[in-house]
Amino acid sequence: MTDKKIHHCSFCDRHKDEVKKLIVGDSVAICSECIDLCNQLMIDEENNIPIEPEHFYNNKFTNFNDLFS
């Protein structure tokens, strides 16, 4: 494990003080809001609901393709 502390979500770049919970691994972190978004994406996919880029605008993603790279 690294000594470098992670204080931002690796996916949306929100600081730990901006989110409910930041789950930190060895070199990556994910916030509770990104987890909620991922859960919703999986539910939508399961229910055959199309995924539209506007779903991500309020989550600080600036480029839809960044989500899948």
C-alpha positions as CSV (number, residue, x, y, z in Angstrom):
1,M,0.0,0.0,0.0
2,T,1.2,3.5,-0.8
3,D,1.8,6.2,1.7
4,K,0.2,8.8,-0.6
5,K,-3.2,9.7,0.6
6,I,-6.0,9.9,-1.9
7,H,-8.5,12.7,-1.3
8,H,-10.4,12.8,-4.6
9,C,-12.7,10.4,-6.4
10,S,-10.8,8.9,-9.3
11,F,-13.9,9.1,-11.5
12,C,-15.4,12.5,-10.9
13,D,-12.5,14.3,-9.1
14,R,-14.7,15.5,-6.3
15,H,-12.8,16.1,-3.0
16,K,-13.7,13.9,-0.1
17,D,-15.3,16.9,1.6
18,E,-17.8,17.2,-1.3
19,V,-19.2,13.7,-1.0
20,K,-20.9,11.5,1.6
21,K,-18.3,8.8,1.4
22,L,-15.0,8.2,-0.4
23,I,-13.9,4.6,-0.6
24,V,-10.2,4.4,-1.1
25,G,-8.1,1.6,-2.4
26,D,-4.3,1.3,-2.9
27,S,-4.2,3.8,-5.8
28,V,-7.8,4.6,-6.7
29,A,-10.9,6.0,-4.9
30,I,-14.6,6.1,-5.7
31,C,-17.2,8.3,-4.1
32,S,-20.7,7.3,-3.0
33,E,-22.2,9.5,-5.8
34,C,-20.3,7.6,-8.5
35,I,-21.3,4.3,-7.0
36,D,-24.9,5.5,-7.1
37,L,-24.5,6.5,-10.7
38,C,-23.0,3.1,-11.6
39,N,-25.8,1.3,-9.8
40,Q,-28.3,3.3,-11.8
41,L,-26.5,2.6,-15.1
42,M,-26.7,-1.1,-14.3
43,I,-30.4,-0.9,-13.5
44,D,-31.1,1.1,-16.6
45,E,-29.2,-1.4,-18.7
46,E,-31.0,-4.3,-17.2
47,N,-34.3,-2.6,-18.0
48,N,-33.2,-1.7,-21.5
49,I,-33.4,2.0,-20.8
50,P,-31.0,3.9,-23.2
51,I,-28.1,5.6,-21.5
52,E,-28.0,9.3,-22.5
53,P,-25.0,11.6,-22.0
54,E,-27.2,14.1,-20.0
55,H,-27.3,11.5,-17.2
56,F,-23.8,12.5,-16.4
57,Y,-23.8,16.3,-16.6
58,N,-24.6,16.8,-13.0
59,N,-21.8,14.4,-12.0
60,K,-18.9,16.5,-13.2
61,F,-18.2,14.4,-16.2
62,T,-17.3,16.7,-19.1
63,N,-16.9,14.0,-21.8
64,F,-19.2,11.1,-22.1
65,N,-16.4,9.0,-23.6
66,D,-14.2,9.5,-20.5
67,L,-16.6,7.2,-18.6
68,F,-15.5,4.3,-20.8
69,S,-11.8,4.9,-21.3
